[in-house]
Structures are given as C-alpha cells and as structure tokens.
C-alpha cells in the first residue's frame, strides 16, 4: 500500500541523512531529511515526522545554526 511505500522510502532517506551527518556532510544530511519529511507527510506518519525533525535539529545544531535547530 502507499503508506508503507512512503514510510519505507522515508526511512531510507533518513538513514542516508544520518550517514551524511556522521561524515560531516551536514548540507547533504539536511537535503535527505527534507526528502524524508515530504514522504512522511505523504504517509501521514507522525512518528516518522517527529524522528526526522529531531535528526534535523541535531544536524542544524552541529552546523551552529541554533535558530533553525529550535
């Protein structure tokens, strides 16, 4: 079904985002996170949205963009 499709794809982008963050490629991490957010939104998956937003906040924090992290 579409919900599972979007959720699975969002999880994959979330993993890519985490890998990029660990490599120090923060801009790429944020881009993958935005893609994941779009897919979570399509799936109406609030847990996924929360997880991605949390990941984005830590990435922005690492970048020193504390306003965006909030």
C-alpha positions, 0 to 999 in steps of 0.5 A: 500500500502507499503508506508503507511505500512512503514510510519505507522510502522515508526511512531510507532517506533518513538513514542516508541523512544520518550517514551524511551527518556522521561524515560531516556532510551536514548540507547533504544530511539536511537535503535527505531529511527534507526528502524524508519529511515530504514522504512522511507527510505523504504517509501521514506518519507522525512518528516518522515526522517527529524522528526526522525533525529531531535528526534535523535539529541535531544536524542544524545544531552541529552546523551552529545554526541554533535558530533553525535547530529550535 
